[in-house]
Structure formats: structure tokens, C-alpha cells
């Protein structure tokens, strides 16, 4: 599965100059090495920061999906547009 993921990642994105932070997964290490991608073992630090961001995005996406599961496309789109305007005023 790791090989297929890395192969698709290389196919769809420009990752030649990226450094992948790996948490010790041997299959991901092998897939990166097989595809000639740069990777670094990272147990703490940047890896944990990135993991927290992705976990938060997944959680928020799930919450949003639960709130708008029965809403029409136009309703959800309108709400997202209004939210982005309000959010950008505070940043």
C-alpha cells in the first residue's frame, strides 16, 4: 500500500525536492527509497506538528460534514463563503 501511495503521490504532485518525515514505518521508508525520494526519520518535533494539523483538519471536516449532511449544495456553499469572509476579517 505504501508503494502505491508514493507512486500516486509522485504521479500527481511535484515532490522531487520534498523531504518526507517518516515515523519509523519500514514500508514507507522502503517506498520512498524505491522512488528515489528524500526522507528523514522524525519521532518528535516537526512530525508531531504536521500530524496535529492534519488531525485537526480531519476532525473539522468531519464536523462540517455532520452539520451539512442534509444541506443543499447552494446552502453549504453560501455558508462557506460567509464564513471565509468573517474569518479573513479576524486574521
trRosetta pair geometry for C-beta under 8 A, 3 or more apart (Angstrom, degrees):
i j d omega theta_ij theta_ji phi_ij phi_ji
1 4 5.8 -55 -150 37 34 110
1 5 6.3 37 152 -21 66 107
1 27 7.4 38 58 149 78 145
2 5 5.6 -54 -147 36 32 114
2 6 6.3 26 158 -14 67 107
2 25 7.1 174 -97 138 145 125
2 27 4.0 150 5 137 146 100
2 28 4.7 -132 -147 -81 135 55
2 30 7.1 92 97 64 136 89
2 31 4.1 -146 132 -25 98 144
3 6 6.1 -58 -145 40 28 105
3 7 6.1 30 155 -21 64 110
3 27 7.7 -91 -29 178 76 92
3 30 7.7 -44 -70 106 92 96
3 31 4.6 -154 -86 -113 51 105
3 34 6.6 -13 -120 66 98 152
4 7 5.7 -55 -144 37 29 113
4 8 6.3 25 158 -15 64 108
5 8 6.0 -60 -149 39 27 106
5 9 6.2 30 152 -23 64 109
5 31 7.1 37 62 163 88 163
6 9 5.4 -51 -144 35 33 117
6 10 6.4 34 156 -18 65 103
6 28 7.5 141 -54 -146 121 66
6 31 4.1 156 4 151 145 117
6 32 6.2 -146 -124 -75 148 52
6 34 7.6 115 92 65 146 102
6 35 5.2 -159 142 -2 121 150
6 37 6.8 -137 -163 9 120 145
7 10 6.0 -56 -151 36 29 108
7 11 6.4 28 151 -21 63 109
7 31 7.9 -98 -29 -166 75 108
7 35 6.8 -162 -82 -88 59 133
8 11 5.4 -54 -145 36 34 115
8 12 6.1 11 164 -3 69 113
9 12 6.5 -70 -141 46 23 94
9 13 5.8 -39 -178 39 63 112
9 15 5.9 13 144 -10 100 156
10 13 7.3 -78 -114 60 15 70
10 15 5.9 -99 -100 46 59 115
10 35 5.8 -147 -47 -173 149 139
10 37 7.4 -131 -80 -63 112 123
14 17 7.7 10 146 21 92 92
15 18 4.4 -47 -161 19 74 129
15 20 8.0 33 179 -57 122 104
15 37 6.4 -4 126 -124 110 124
16 37 7.7 -121 -124 -110 36 77
18 37 7.1 -11 74 -161 90 108
18 38 7.1 -177 95 57 47 96
19 38 4.9 -52 -108 110 69 111
19 39 6.8 145 -171 -107 62 28
19 40 5.8 16 172 -2 111 110
20 28 7.7 -137 140 161 137 112
20 32 5.6 -137 51 -109 142 141
20 37 6.1 42 -3 138 124 121
20 38 7.0 152 15 94 76 56
20 39 4.2 -30 68 -108 96 89
20 40 7.3 165 81 23 49 64
21 39 7.4 177 -76 -159 13 76
21 40 6.0 -28 -109 70 58 87
21 42 4.1 -31 -161 27 103 139
21 46 5.8 -147 -92 100 158 108
21 47 4.5 -159 146 -86 132 91
21 50 6.6 138 54 27 140 148
22 25 6.0 -116 -172 40 99 85
22 28 5.3 178 -131 105 115 121
22 29 5.6 119 161 -73 165 79
22 32 7.0 -115 -60 -4 136 149
22 39 5.0 37 -17 174 120 123
22 40 6.9 166 23 77 84 33
22 41 5.7 -49 76 -100 91 51
22 42 6.9 117 50 22 40 79
23 41 7.7 90 -131 -153 13 68
23 42 6.9 -53 -86 73 55 67
23 43 6.7 95 -144 -110 69 49
23 47 6.0 140 -79 -179 89 149
24 29 7.9 -24 -168 -39 22 124
24 41 6.2 60 -76 -143 63 106
24 43 7.1 37 -37 -89 114 87
25 28 4.0 55 92 17 118 110
25 29 6.4 173 91 -14 60 84
26 29 5.5 -53 -145 37 33 115
26 30 6.2 33 156 -19 66 107
27 30 5.8 -53 -146 38 30 111
27 31 6.3 31 153 -20 64 106
28 31 5.6 -52 -143 37 33 111
28 32 6.3 34 156 -18 66 104
28 39 7.6 168 135 -145 92 160
29 32 6.0 -57 -150 37 27 108
29 33 6.3 24 155 -15 64 110
29 39 6.4 -160 -122 95 62 148
29 41 7.9 2 -93 -76 120 91
30 33 5.7 -57 -145 40 30 111
30 34 6.1 34 155 -24 65 108
31 34 5.6 -52 -144 34 29 114
31 35 6.4 10 161 -2 63 110
32 35 6.2 -71 -149 48 27 97
32 37 4.3 -92 -159 71 80 104
32 38 7.6 -69 172 73 118 11
32 39 4.2 45 138 -27 164 136
33 36 7.6 36 -176 -73 30 28
33 37 7.7 -85 -56 49 21 69
33 39 7.6 -81 -52 26 69 122
42 45 6.1 -98 -169 64 105 104
42 46 5.9 -52 -171 62 151 92
42 47 3.9 156 111 -34 114 121
43 47 7.0 -163 114 46 4 144
44 47 6.9 -156 -174 50 4 102
44 48 5.7 -7 -153 -16 52 127
45 48 6.4 119 52 23 20 99
45 49 7.2 -41 149 -5 41 104
46 49 5.5 -56 -149 36 36 113
46 50 6.2 33 157 -17 70 105
47 50 5.9 -58 -150 38 30 108
47 51 6.1 30 153 -20 65 109
48 51 5.5 -53 -142 37 32 114
48 52 6.3 37 156 -23 65 103
49 52 5.9 -53 -151 32 29 111
49 53 6.7 29 152 -18 63 103
50 53 5.8 -54 -153 33 34 111
50 54 6.5 26 154 -12 67 107
51 54 6.0 -59 -148 41 31 106
51 55 6.1 32 155 -20 67 108
52 55 5.7 -56 -145 38 29 112
52 56 6.3 30 156 -19 64 106
53 56 5.9 -58 -152 36 29 110
53 57 6.4 28 152 -18 65 106
54 57 5.6 -50 -144 36 35 112
54 58 6.3 37 155 -19 66 104
55 58 5.7 -53 -148 37 31 112
55 59 6.3 31 154 -20 65 107
56 59 5.6 -54 -146 37 31 112
56 60 6.1 27 158 -16 67 108
57 60 6.0 -57 -143 40 28 107
57 61 6.1 30 156 -21 64 109
58 61 5.8 -56 -145 36 27 112
58 62 6.4 28 155 -19 63 107
59 62 5.8 -57 -153 35 29 111
59 63 6.5 27 152 -17 64 106
60 63 5.6 -52 -147 37 34 112
60 64 6.2 36 153 -20 66 105
61 64 5.7 -53 -147 37 30 112
61 65 6.3 33 153 -21 64 106
62 65 5.7 -53 -147 35 30 113
62 66 6.5 31 154 -20 64 104
63 66 5.7 -55 -150 34 31 111
63 67 6.5 27 154 -17 65 107
64 67 5.8 -59 -150 37 32 109
64 68 6.2 -10 166 15 68 113
65 68 6.6 -79 -138 55 24 84
65 69 6.1 55 161 -73 65 86
66 69 6.1 -17 -143 -28 26 115
67 71 7.9 6 125 -13 67 128
68 71 4.2 -56 -156 28 78 126
68 75 7.4 -180 -143 105 104 103
68 76 4.7 87 -170 -101 144 111
68 79 7.3 -157 -91 53 130 149
71 75 4.3 -121 -177 88 107 128
71 76 4.9 128 106 -52 126 90
71 79 7.7 -18 171 1 162 138
72 75 4.7 96 56 5 79 105
72 76 7.1 -154 91 -2 40 87
73 76 6.1 -61 -149 41 29 106
73 77 6.0 28 156 -19 66 112
74 77 5.6 -55 -141 40 29 113
74 78 6.1 32 159 -21 64 107
75 78 5.9 -56 -148 36 26 110
75 79 6.4 24 155 -17 62 108
76 79 5.8 -56 -148 37 31 111
76 80 6.3 30 155 -18 66 107
77 80 5.8 -56 -147 37 29 110
77 81 6.4 29 155 -19 64 107
78 81 5.8 -54 -146 36 30 111
78 82 6.3 27 156 -15 65 107
79 82 5.8 -57 -147 39 30 109
79 83 6.1 31 154 -20 66 109
80 83 5.6 -55 -144 38 30 113
80 84 6.3 30 158 -20 65 105
81 84 5.9 -54 -147 34 28 109
81 85 6.6 29 154 -18 62 104
82 85 5.9 -55 -151 35 32 110
82 86 6.4 27 154 -13 66 109
83 86 5.8 -59 -148 41 31 109
83 87 5.9 32 155 -21 68 110
84 87 5.6 -51 -138 39 30 113
84 88 6.1 30 161 -19 64 108
85 88 6.1 -59 -147 37 25 108
85 89 6.8 30 153 -25 60 104
86 89 5.9 -55 -157 26 32 114
86 90 7.2 19 153 -11 63 106
87 90 6.2 -68 -161 37 35 104
87 91 6.6 29 151 -24 70 109
88 91 5.7 -52 -141 30 39 112
